[in-house]
Amino acid sequence: MIRVLHLDNNHHSLVDGLAALGIENVHNTSASKAEIEQDIAHYHGIVIRSRIPIDRSLLARAKKLTFIARVGSGLENIDLEAAKELGIIVLSAPEGNSPAVGEHALGMLLSLLNKMPQANQEVRRGLWRREENRGEELSGKTIGIIGYGHTGKQFAKKLAGFDVTVLCHDIKEDMSDTYARQVPLKDLMEQADVISLHLPLDKHTLGYIDESFIHGVRNPFWLINTARGNQVVTKDLVAALKAGKILGAGLDVLDIESSSFEVKKQDTPEWSYLINQPNVLLTPHVAGWSTQSQVRMSEVLVSKIKNLIEQDYFNKY
């Protein structure tokens, strides 16, 4: 029988779906990495979120391992090179949570343009300041999407009902579609009024939005980040907000997050500045965390694992 180890709590539809395929589900959501390494040789698959890094030392002990299934899209917690060398298939489910990310990015942008966070707090305090909360219309603006994979495409799709120009930039060629026109990064930086980040995290995208990038953008712009927090250099973001080069920022992810997407109280000057600015909107890494997305991600992974079974990837067991 195929045995799969779940290292995090997962939606019951994922567990039930795997069980329906004849897979034995084993749950160990509290073991340390060292404890998992001692036991990993007994499993044909691992289902993870982000609690434990799946590195070369762990994979070297996983003698039966056929696949790693990531409930989500980011794969930075997995040593992909080691997995490839060992013939281990890495699965993810960006198809499942990308619609939620697209909606969240749009919601952040509209909230910032219309000063909704500020206005909401003022009305609750008994203030009724109409002129101070005059908003900006999205119509007529140029939206630049950097990274045109699943989430970037979903954000562009959500923008389809607005009178906007949508540009995208990606390292892959021929990514233009009905919703966005692909351009070189230089062109995007010259034209964009809004820049939304949808990149995977790797050595090339770490610190992507830094002082050099910000100064290279022609117009003052609004920044949305639903990708990874350490792709934006916080001190450079703060400097640009103070200077008015960045008009406002919607940040679902922060560089103070751990690899398991948790944060502790921060006392840095940059953090103190961000949490006190009405033109900065913060959410706790929940852009892809909708009620519907957890079900869709489960369904996507069950389908991909079923496909492995149908292709006899497990026949040696």
C-alpha positions, 0 to 999 in steps of 0.5 A, a space after each residue: 500500500 502507498 503510505 503518505 505522511 502529512 506534516 501539517 494539518 490539511 483539509 479533510 477533502 485532501 485526506 479523504 481524496 487520497 484515502 479513496 485512491 487506496 492511500 494510507 494517510 499518516 499524520 505527524 504535525 508536531 514532529 521535529 525535522 530530526 524525528 521525521 528524518 528517522 521515519 521518512 524511509 517508510 513513506 512513498 509521499 509527503 504532503 507539506 505546507 511550510 512547517 518543515 524544510 525538505 532539504 537534501 539531508 532529509 531526502 537522502 533518507 527517503 528511500 521510497 519517496 516518490 512525490 512531495 505535494 505542497 499544499 500551495 504554490 511556493 516551493 522555496 522550502 524544498 530542495 528542488 535540485 536534490 529532489 530532481 537528482 533523486 527522481 522525486 516528483 514535486 507537486 504543487 497547487 497554484 491552480 487552487 489558490 490563484 483565484 483567491 490571490 487575484 481577488 485579494 490583490 484587487 481588493 487591496 488596490 481598490 481599498 488603497 485607492 479609495 482610502 477605505 482603511 483610513 476612512 473606516 477608522 475615522 468614522 469609527 472614531 466619530 470623524 466624518 472627513 469627506 475631502 480628506 478621504 477623496 479617492 483615486 479611480 482605477 479607471 485610466 491607470 496602467 497596471 504592471 504585473 511582474 510574474 505572469 504565472 497562475 496568480 498574475 494571470 488571475 489578477 489580470 483576469 479580475 481587472 478585465 471589467 475595469 477601464 485599465 491598461 494591463 501590462 505583464 513581464 515574465 522571464 518566459 516568452 509569449 505570455 500575452 493573453 486576452 487580459 495582459 500584454 507582455 512587455 520588457 521590464 523597462 517598458 513596464 517601469 516607464 508606464 505603470 501606475 500600479 505594480 503588483 508582484 507575483 514572482 516565485 521566490 528564488 535567488 534571482 527574486 530576493 530583494 527584487 523591489 529595492 532602491 534601484 528598482 524603485 528609482 527606475 520606475 518613471 511615475 510615482 506608483 502604488 505597490 501590491 505584494 502578494 508573493 513573498 515578503 523578502 522580495 521587497 526591501 523594507 527600508 527602501 520601501 519606507 524611504 520611497 513612501 516617505 519621498 512619495 515615490 511609492 504612493 501606497 502599498 498593499 502588503 500581504 507578505 512581509 520580510 519579517 516572516 519566518 519560513 513557515 510564514 509566522 511573525 513575532 512582534 517587531 520593534 524596528 523603525 521600518 515596521 513602526 513606520 509601516 503600521 502607522 501609515 494610512 496608505 499602507 494596508 497589511 494582511 497576514 499572508 492570507 491572499 490565497 487562504 480563502 475557504 474555497 481555495 483550501 478545497 480547490 488545492 486539495 482537489 488539485 493535489 488529489 488529481 495529480 497524485 491520482 495521475 501518478 498512480 495511473 502512470 504506475 509511478 508506484 508499481 515497484 511498491 
